[in-house]
Amino acid sequence: MKKAKEQAEAGPAAGPIKIRIDGKERTFDIDNPELPDWIEDNKLTAGGYPYDKKMKGEDHDKELEQLQIELVKAQAWLQATGKRVIALFEGRDAAGKGGTIFVLRQYMNPRTARNVALTKPTPTELGQWYYQRYVDHFPTSGEFVTFDRSWYNRAGVEPVMGFCTPHQHEKFLDETPHFERMISNEGIHFFKFWLNIGRETQLERFHDRRWSPLKNWKFSPIDVAGINKWDDYTRACDLMVERTHKEFAPWIIVRANDKRRARLAVLQRILLSLPYDSRDLDAIGKEDKKIIGEGPSFLET
């Protein structure tokens, strides 16, 4: 009881809320340590996820090691040729962005492989060109840079939570393709990943964060406020992908209910897209088209 009380005090309180899923009204109380059966039973298959069992850990670890070996080779190629990579990661809250970035960078040389996870803008940054603070972190010759969230905050959390005006939101959707064309024209290898999860999956992960003494720092007041804004985030995401999915900067959609499959899919896409020396296509393997695709049509299926 004492341990449960300490854990309960570690995260922000929310209290019971009403949620409508698939036409049914449900009650979810994140302050209750017991996960409801309707979440437990659907946490993997939520949102039409195509698998009803997680990938086995031993299978995942074996494939991951092969992909990470290829990433080390790809990084050596970047350093030898001066090529540059940007990979940004967006997605639902708790979609697994941080974990995916971790395995991507785990064995890369940190001197030339950087992760960027910016906090909210400072007063000085608020007075700058919107993209400026992100451009400051773009790669130089031979670098691989990941963004754990990016300028696409203005297409998701900002309009949904009221942190930007409708005019700022519309201006962003209009100007971003032009901004990203410049990235492409500069010769930077540019990846935009959207990690998509089902609603019960998200609730289970929020609940896990809330009650974990190791991960409760990940559960924020924004997460609490966003629990009942699922549909608002869906509309914002759909609009974002519709307006900013371009041939030169496509949205790569990854179904991420199973974190293991999602991480492998991300690494495969990057490795299959970079023409690095000694690339081993057999080690990389073929993409799982049930898990990864591009643009609005894949997001809607």
Secondary structure as UniProt FT lines:
FT   HELIX           2..8
FT   TURN            9..10
FT   STRAND          16..21
FT   TURN            22..23
FT   STRAND          24..29
FT   TURN            30..31
FT   HELIX           37..40
FT   TURN            41..45
FT   HELIX           46..48
FT   HELIX           57..81
FT   STRAND          85..91
FT   TURN            93..94
FT   HELIX           97..105
FT   TURN            106..107
FT   TURN            110..112
FT   STRAND          113..116
FT   HELIX           123..126
FT   TURN            130..131
FT   HELIX           132..135
FT   TURN            136..137
FT   TURN            141..142
FT   STRAND          144..148
FT   HELIX           151..155
FT   HELIX           157..161
FT   HELIX           166..185
FT   TURN            186..187
FT   STRAND          189..196
FT   HELIX           199..211
FT   TURN            213..215
FT   HELIX           216..218
FT   HELIX           221..226
FT   HELIX           227..229
FT   HELIX           230..244
FT   TURN            247..248
FT   STRAND          251..255
FT   HELIX           259..273
FT   TURN            277..278
FT   HELIX           281..284
FT   TURN            289..291
FT   STRAND          292..294
FT   HELIX           295..300
//
